[in-house]
């Protein structure tokens, strides 16, 4: 395991971009907001140093309306793999507002997705709000353990646990 990864953002995984586009369309006419996480490119089979955006985190309790999305900062995970944010503009404008710029301090890349939320209806920006390139990469994402990875046997074992014996 490498202790330090390159800080260069190489791109966003196709699956992550597709998720963000669909989430934006589902939230319409309200704004959608999420946070971006990345993984080391070499761990994804790329022969380059850098980071690939692989996940879009949806934050519980996000308050949205047609002109803004507000996240409860207490719900945002303190994550070493965090690389930026993604949000939608239901009006289709692919330019950060003053309010957007105020939230761009965390992370290196911020994606704005505009209506009608199709493949070309997005732009990436740096933390100062300047446009930046962000390739969509066709990479295989690793299958990780899921919270819901359990079997009926696991459930039965949990239900058969003798709490009285454990407290003696």
C-alpha positions as CSV (number, residue, x, y, z in Angstrom):
1,X,0.0,0.0,0.0
2,X,1.3,3.4,-0.9
3,X,1.3,6.0,1.8
4,X,1.3,9.0,-0.5
5,X,-0.7,9.1,-3.7
6,X,-0.3,11.7,-6.5
7,X,-2.7,14.6,-6.1
8,X,-3.3,14.9,-9.8
9,X,-6.9,14.1,-10.7
10,X,-6.8,12.0,-13.9
11,X,-10.5,11.8,-14.5
12,X,-13.8,10.4,-13.3
13,X,-15.0,6.8,-13.7
14,X,-17.8,6.3,-16.2
15,X,-20.0,4.7,-13.5
16,X,-19.5,7.7,-11.1
17,X,-20.4,10.2,-13.9
18,X,-23.4,8.2,-14.9
19,X,-24.6,8.1,-11.3
20,X,-24.2,11.9,-10.9
21,X,-26.1,12.5,-14.2
22,X,-29.0,10.2,-13.1
23,X,-29.1,11.6,-9.6
24,X,-29.3,15.2,-11.0
25,X,-32.2,14.2,-13.3
26,X,-34.0,12.4,-10.4
27,X,-33.7,15.5,-8.2
28,X,-35.0,17.9,-11.0
29,X,-36.4,20.5,-10.7
30,X,-34.4,20.8,-7.4
31,X,-30.6,21.0,-7.3
32,X,-28.7,17.8,-6.5
33,X,-25.5,17.8,-4.5
34,X,-22.9,15.2,-3.6
35,X,-19.2,14.8,-2.8
36,X,-16.6,13.1,-4.9
37,X,-14.2,10.4,-3.7
38,X,-11.2,9.1,-5.5
39,X,-8.9,6.1,-5.6
40,X,-5.3,5.6,-6.7
41,X,-5.2,5.0,-10.5
42,X,-2.8,2.1,-10.2
43,X,-5.3,0.3,-7.9
44,X,-7.8,0.5,-10.8
45,X,-5.4,-1.0,-13.3
46,X,-4.1,2.3,-14.9
47,X,-0.4,2.6,-15.5
48,X,-0.3,6.2,-14.3
49,X,0.2,8.0,-11.0
50,X,-2.8,10.0,-9.9
51,X,-6.3,9.8,-8.7
52,X,-9.5,8.7,-10.4
53,X,-12.9,9.8,-9.1
54,X,-14.7,6.6,-8.3
55,X,-17.6,7.5,-6.0
56,X,-20.3,10.1,-5.5
57,X,-21.3,10.4,-1.8
58,X,-24.9,11.4,-1.1
59,X,-25.1,13.2,2.3
60,X,-28.1,12.6,4.5
61,X,-30.2,15.6,5.3
62,X,-29.2,17.7,2.3
63,X,-31.8,20.4,1.8
64,X,-32.6,21.2,-1.8
65,X,-34.8,23.5,-3.8
66,X,-34.8,24.8,-7.4
67,X,-31.9,27.3,-6.8
68,X,-29.7,25.8,-4.1
69,X,-28.6,22.7,-2.2
70,X,-27.4,23.0,1.4
71,X,-25.5,20.2,3.1
72,X,-25.3,19.9,6.9
73,X,-21.6,20.2,7.5
74,X,-21.8,17.8,10.5
75,X,-22.9,15.1,8.1
76,X,-19.9,15.4,5.7
77,X,-17.4,12.6,6.3
78,X,-13.8,13.6,7.1
79,X,-12.4,11.5,4.3
80,X,-8.8,11.3,3.0
81,X,-10.2,10.2,-0.4
82,X,-12.4,13.3,-0.8
83,X,-11.5,15.2,-3.9
84,X,-14.4,17.6,-4.5
85,X,-18.1,18.1,-5.1
86,X,-20.8,17.6,-7.7
87,X,-24.1,19.5,-8.0
88,X,-26.7,20.3,-10.5
89,X,-28.0,23.5,-12.0
90,X,-31.7,22.9,-13.0
91,X,-31.5,26.1,-15.1
92,X,-28.8,24.5,-17.3
93,X,-26.2,27.2,-16.7
94,X,-22.8,25.5,-16.5
95,X,-21.0,28.3,-14.6
96,X,-20.4,28.5,-10.9
97,X,-22.4,31.1,-8.9
98,X,-20.9,33.2,-6.1
99,X,-22.5,30.7,-3.7
100,X,-20.9,27.8,-5.5
101,X,-17.5,29.4,-5.3
102,X,-17.9,29.8,-1.5
103,X,-18.3,26.0,-1.3
104,X,-15.4,25.1,-3.7
105,X,-12.7,25.5,-1.0
106,X,-12.7,21.8,-0.2
107,X,-11.3,19.5,-2.9
108,X,-9.6,20.0,-6.2
109,X,-12.4,19.4,-8.7
110,X,-16.0,20.5,-8.7
111,X,-18.5,19.3,-11.2
112,X,-21.6,21.2,-12.3
113,X,-24.3,19.3,-14.2
114,X,-26.9,21.2,-16.1
115,X,-30.4,20.4,-17.4
116,X,-31.2,18.2,-19.3
117,X,-28.5,16.1,-17.6
118,X,-27.2,14.3,-20.7
119,X,-23.7,13.1,-21.3
120,X,-22.4,16.5,-22.5
121,X,-24.3,18.7,-20.0
122,X,-21.5,19.2,-17.4
123,X,-18.3,21.0,-16.7
124,X,-15.5,20.7,-14.2
125,X,-13.9,23.5,-12.3
126,X,-11.0,24.0,-9.9
127,X,-11.4,25.4,-6.4
128,X,-11.2,29.0,-7.8
129,X,-14.0,28.4,-10.3
130,X,-11.8,28.2,-13.3
131,X,-12.8,25.5,-15.9
132,X,-10.5,22.4,-15.9
133,X,-10.3,19.3,-18.0
134,X,-11.8,16.1,-16.5
135,X,-11.8,13.0,-18.7
136,X,-14.4,10.3,-18.3
137,X,-12.5,7.0,-17.9
138,X,-13.7,3.5,-18.6
139,X,-12.2,1.7,-15.6
140,X,-13.4,-1.3,-13.7
141,X,-14.3,-0.3,-10.1
142,X,-13.3,-2.8,-7.4
143,X,-16.1,-4.7,-5.7
144,X,-15.9,-3.8,-2.1
145,X,-17.7,-5.1,0.9
146,X,-21.1,-3.7,1.2
147,X,-23.1,-2.9,4.4
148,X,-25.7,-5.3,3.1
149,X,-23.2,-8.2,2.4
150,X,-24.7,-10.8,4.7
151,X,-26.4,-14.2,4.3
152,X,-29.3,-15.8,6.0
153,X,-26.8,-17.9,7.9
154,X,-25.2,-14.7,9.3
155,X,-28.7,-13.6,10.5
156,X,-29.4,-16.9,12.1
157,X,-26.1,-16.9,13.9
158,X,-26.8,-13.4,15.2
159,X,-30.3,-14.4,16.4
160,X,-29.0,-17.6,18.1
161,X,-26.5,-15.6,20.1
162,X,-27.1,-16.2,23.9
163,X,-27.0,-12.7,25.5
164,X,-27.3,-14.2,29.0
165,X,-24.1,-16.3,28.6
166,X,-22.2,-13.2,27.4
167,X,-23.1,-11.2,30.5
168,X,-22.0,-13.7,33.1
